Amino acid sequence: MKYVDEYRSPPLAKALAAEIAGLVRPKVPVRVMEVCGGHTHVIYRHGLEDLLPPEVELVHGPGCPVCVIPMGRVDDAIALAELPGVILATFGDMLRVPGGRGSLLEAKARGADVRMVYSPLDALALARKEPARHVVFFAVGFETTTPATAVTLLRARAEGIRNFSVFCNHVTIEPPLRAILETPGLTIDAFVGPGHVSTVIGTDAYRFIPEEFGRPVVVSGFEPVDLLQSVAMLLRQLREGRCSVENQYTRVVHAEGNPRALVAIAETMELRETFEWRGLGMLPRSALQLREAFSEWDAEARFPLPGVRVEDPKACQCGEVLTGKIKPWECKVFGTACTPEQPLGTCMVSSEGACAAFYAYGRLRRPQEEPVGA
């Protein structure tokens, strides 16, 4: 198949739904976690959940890069934006993420110079244009967006641009998946692996899941047929008693990932000892920081930051949504005190957030039903 319409074909979707129905065992529940927030939005935008048999439950995972950033790091970004002579640049999703002192948009309203960019290279171009100002790029994201930040750092060094730095909040996908798999009482039977992250790190990066935890993984594309085929591949593994990493997204993802991107990351960044995740707390070696050779472009080395941990609002249950413990509609404030216009948590802000997906596509509430297998 070559065209998008083919990956949205109703006959193909119906055929895959029938195949999935034939692979489940009656009254035997299967919980499948789609790790990536982009997958969550595709599932609910196209109503894929309604094509699945009741035995198959889809569970949202921690793969929304904006959603996992803790409130304290947002406050650090606000502190940077409020420094004299500083321009803080970041992606649009980050502007509305609430911190303990409000959001970056609110800081902008108070007078801070906060700008939206589409890439870190845009932020570097801004530094060239504003030589009398210092531009800080608030970098967020999993391994998907990390190479762009790495390339930007290499270019800044090559061009000798000194009025540019990076506030690095890039995170890695393996530690949160390990944390979820090690959570007592949380049952996940299989994983739909993130497609975009896998273009960089490859499929071999997930081998620890079947080898250490006995759960199958299928890396999936982002169209309806991709996801349905991925669920069918997972169920076939479970039905046949197999457990491995399979690649449905072969048109983009390779086992070894993108070696040139990985080299750029390794040259510019290294793992932090620990990093705070929303919903998961402090996870060791789960995020990246700039190497000493790039300290001149490291905002954390150049500027004093508050570095204070900030608790989420007590009513917000983003952490439980991100770890698959509850569905968004089970949160006490979902769709009432927490909406896209007035978000309490990150999951309602981000374009990859599960709460935003459920809200946008009408999954505002779901009646409690007797669980399959009860």
N, C-alpha and C positions, 0 to 999 in steps of 0.2 A: 504494500500500500504506500502511496506517495502523497496523498492529499488529505487535508484536515477533514473534509467531509467523510472520507472513508473511515476515519477513526470515530465518527459520530453516527455511523450507519445504524438505523433502527433494527433492520433484520439481523445484523451481526450482534447487536446488543441483546436482542431477544434470544438468539441462539446461545450466546454465552450464559445468559441467565438460566436457560434450560439446562445447560451443562452443569452449572453450579448447583442447581436444585438436585441433579442426579448424583452429585458427589457428596452431599451431606448425609449423615445418618439421622434418621428421624428422632427428634427429641434430644439430640446430643448437641449442646451449644458449642460454638466455635467463636472465640473473640479474636478479631484481627485488628491490629493497630496500624493505622496509616500514619507514619511518622511525620510526614510533611504537611504543613498547613495548606499548601497549594493543592494537594490531593483532597483535603477536606472540602475545600471550596468547589472543586469539580464534582465531588460526590453529591453535594446538596444542591448545586446549581442545576444538575441534570437529573436529580431524583434517583440516583443509582441505588440508594438504600432501599427504595421501594421495589426494586427488581430482585432483591435477595430474599431467600427463604428466611423464616423467623429464627432458624437455628444460627444464622450468621449475624454476629453483632460487630459493627465497625466502631472502633475506639480511637479517638484523637490522641496524638502523641506530642512530643516536645519539639517538633521541628519547625516552629514559627520563630524566626530569628529575633524579631522585635519583642515577641511575647515573653521570652525568657530573660530579658534584661531587667535586673532588679531596680527598685526605685532609687536606691542610693547612687547608682551610676548615672541615672538621669539628673539627679541633683548635682553631681560632679560636672556634667555637661553644661548645666545652667550656670554653675559657678565660672566655668571657662568663658561662656558667652557674655557674662557680665564684666569680665576684665576689660580695662581700658585698652583700646586699640586692637581688640580681638574681633574677628568675624568667625562665627561658628557655622560650619556647613555640614549638612547631613541629608539623609533620604527623607522623603515626605512622610513616611509612616512614623518616623521618630518624633516629629514635631508635636504630635498630640498625645504622646505617651505620658501618663501622669507620674510625677515624682513626688517627693515629700513637699517640695516648694512649687508645685504646679507643673506645667508642661513647658516645653521650649517655646511654643506659640505664646503662652502667657508671659514668658520672659521677654519675648520679642515685643509684646504689647507694653511692657514696662520700660522698653528702651534698648534692650540688648540687640546686637546685630546678628540675627539668626537667618540663615539662607538655606533654601532647599536646592539640592543638586541631584543629578541623575547618576553620577559616578564620582569616584574620588578624583579622576582626572579633571572633572569640572571644578572641583575645589582647588586643584593645583593651578588651573588656568586663572581662577579668581586671585590666587596669590601673585601670579605674574602681573595681573591687571592692577592690583592694589599693593604696590611695593612698600608703602608706608604703614600698612596694616599687617597683622599676623593672622593667617587663616588656619583654623583648627578643623580638621575633618573628623567628625564623630563617626567612627567606623563600627558597624555592627554586621552580624551575619555569620552563618556557618561557612564551611569551606567553599560554598558556592561563590560568595562575594569576596573572599579573602584574596584570591589571586589579583583582582583589580587593585586592591589596596597595596599589595606587594609591588606590583608593576609601577604604581604611582610613586612609591617610596624610592624605587630604583631610579625613576626618571628625575625625581626631585634632587637626589644625590648627584646624578650625572649632570644636571643643569646648574647645580649649585644654588638652588632656591632655598634660602634660609628663613624666609618668613612663612613657612608652611610646616605644620606638624599634624600628627595623627593621634587621636584619643582612641586607642585600640580596645574594642570590645568583641573581637571575633572569637567565636566559640567552636568547639569540635563536637561531632555527632556521637562518637563512641561512648564517652562517659555518661551522658544522660540515659542512653539506652541500657547501659550496665546498671545504673541506679534503679531504673524501672524494673528490670529483670530480677534484681535483688530485693525488691520491695515485698515484705511479707504480706501474703493474702491477696496480692494483685495478680490475677491470672490473665496472661496474654498467650494465645496459642500460636500465633504467627504474625509476621510483620510484612507490611507493604513498605519496601525501602524507598527512601527519597530519591527522586530522579535527578534533580539538579545538583545536589551535593555529590552524587555518584559520578557525574561527568568529570569531577575533579579527583575524587579519592578512589574511584573504581569500585567494583563489586567485591573484590577480595577483602576490603576493609571490614565487611560484615561477617566474615567467616567465624568470628568468635561467638556469634549468636547460635548457630547450629552446633558448633564444636563444644562450647562450654555450657550452653543452656538448653540445647535440644529443641530449638525452635526454628522452623523454616523461614526464609526470607526471599521475597521476590521484589527486585527493583523495578519500579513501574514508571511508565510515561504519564502524561497529564491529560489525556483525552478519555472520554467515557469508555470506549472499547479497551484502551490500555488498562484501566483499572479493573474492569470486569474480567479481562483475561488474566490479570495478576491474581485476583481472588481465586479464579478457577485453578491456576497453577499451584497456589498454596493449598487449596483443598485436595488437589490431586496428590500432592506430597503427603499430606496427612492421611489420606485414604490408603495410600500405598506403603505407609510406614517409612517414608523417606524424610530426610532432613538435610537440606543444603541451601546454598545461596543460588538463586536462579535470576537471570536477567531477561525481563520482558522488554526493556527499553533498549534493545540492541541497536536501534538506529542512531543512538546518541552515546550510550554508556559502554565502556570497555572494562575488562577485568582490572587492568592496571591504572585506569583513570587517565589523567592528563599529566604526563611526566614533567612537561615544561612548567606548568602551573605549580606543581608540587616543589620543583626546584626554586622557583621564585619565592614561594612561601618560606621554604627552609632557609633561604639566604637572608631574609629580612626579619623573620619572627621565630620565636621559640615558645614552648609551653610555660605558662605560669605555674607556680606551685599549687595555687588554689584559686577558685573564682566562685562568686555567689550566683546561683541560678534561681529565678523565680519558681517557687514550687518544689525545688529540689534542695535548696540550701547550698552549702559550700561543697563543691565537688573538686577533688584534687586533679590537677593536670588536665583541666577541661576547657581552657581558654588560652589565647595567644597574647604575647606581649612583644614589643619590638626588641630586637637584639641590641646589645651594647653598641655595636657598630653604627646603629641608626638612632642613637640616643639624641642626637641633634634634632631629629624630626619626631621625637617622642613627647607628646603633650604632657604626659605624666611625669617626665623627667624635667621638663622646662617650666612647668607652672605648679604652684601649690594647689592641692585639691582637698576638699573636705574629707572624702573617703569614709563617710559615715554610713553604716548600714541602717536602712529605713524599713520598718515593718509595713507590709501591705495593709490596706484598710481591712478591718476585721470582717466586714460584710463581703469582701471580694474573695471569690474562690477560684481565681485563675490558676493557682498552683495545682489544685485538684483536677481541673480540666486538662492542664498540660500533661499530667501524669496518667490520664485515663481513668481516674477514680470516679469521676462524675461526668455526665453530659452537661453541656451549657445550660439547657433548660432546667436542670436540677439545682442550679445556683439560686440562692434566695433572692438576689437582686437582678437577675437576668431579665432584661426587657422592661424593667420598672425603674429602679434607681440607677441602673447601669444600661445605657443605650449608646449607639454610635455618636450621638450628639453630645452626651454627657457621660463619657466612660469612666468607670471606677478602676478598671484594670486593662492591661495591655491586650488581652484576648478580644476585647470589643473594639480596639483601635485598629489593629493591623489588618492589612489586606489579606493576610494569611491566617488571621486569628480564628479559632473555632467558634467563639461566641459571635463574631461578626458574620461568619458564614451562616450559622443557625438563624441569626436575626434577619439577615438579608433575604434568605430563601424560605422564610415562613415557618421555621421549626421553633416556634415560640414556646410551645408546650407539647408534652407527649403524655398521654394517660399511662399510669402505672399498670403494667400487664403482668400476669403470672409468668415468671421466667421459664424459658424452655428447659426441660429436664427436671423441673420441680416435682 
